[in-house]
Amino acid sequence: MLSANKLMPQGAGLAPVLVKRATTIELDWDTRQKSRFEAADSGGRSVGVFLPRGTTVRGGDVLVVEDGSLVRVIAAPQPVLRITHCTQHGTPFDLVRAAYHLGNRHVPIELQPDHLKIEPDHVLADMLGAMHLIVRAENSAFEPESGAYAAGGHAHGHGHDHGQAHDHEHGHSHAHDHANDHGHAHTPHVHGPECNHGHDHSHSHDHSHDHDHGHDHSHDHAQDRHDGHKHG
């Protein structure tokens, strides 16, 4: 068995012709999130992969084998749930709300501009359906988002280092009074039995805005009143 202990994210630094000639290895997400595994490439060779702990392998990455050869990784199609917003009863912003609720449950999510993907889960599918989202099962590559502090910042192959501390001083202080989303009534937050959130919104903003409008702003935003409907 050959070993590979070096990963080149998205083949960065390699000539395209070398990447094109490389053998391939097709891996599902369960395998690609491991730093040590064994698999066979398209040339029939058994390759043992030994990467730094915490490394995530993405489709398009290139493994460097001990004999100097290259192996290009392909994200294998697998069962997933594709989540889109309802064009009749909702808006694209519903996907942001869905990602928030899924994130609260620490669910791996693939984020795309027009849809989300998660691994199959009928409880989550029911929750999303109740939020007026359309959930369909399909087989496709799954590339969930990495954490902001993932090893090497390698998220979807877009890892980069700014190489500088972002110490911006704007010369003015922002003292905003958000009043917890202005009292809007949002779609009910459906908590599962395992959901144990400690929402402590102890924001200590100094609201020194002495604005005297002379009238009472009492807005009544009766939002998110959806008529019941069923998605096919």
HELIX and SHEET records of a PDB file:
HELIX    1   1 PRO A    9  GLY A   11  5                                   3    
HELIX    2   2 PRO A   16  ARG A   21  1                                   6    
HELIX    3   3 TRP A   29  ARG A   32  1                                   4    
HELIX    4   4 PHE A   93  ASN A  104  1                                  12    
HELIX    5   5 HIS A  122  ALA A  130  1                                   9    
HELIX    6   6 ALA A  151  GLY A  153  5                                   3    
HELIX    7   7 ALA A  179  HIS A  182  1                                   4    
SHEET    1   A 6 THR A  23  LEU A  27  0                                        
SHEET    2   A 6 LEU A  70  ALA A  75  1                                        
SHEET    3   A 6 VAL A  62  VAL A  65 -1                                        
SHEET    4   A 6 LEU A   2  MET A   8 -1                                        
SHEET    5   A 6 SER A  46  PHE A  50  1                                        
SHEET    6   A 6 ARG A  36  ALA A  40 -1                                        
SHEET    1   B 4 GLU A 110  LEU A 111  0                                        
SHEET    2   B 4 LEU A 116  ILE A 118 -1                                        
SHEET    3   B 4 GLN A  78  HIS A  85 -1                                        
SHEET    4   B 4 LEU A 133  SER A 140 -1                                        
END                                                                             
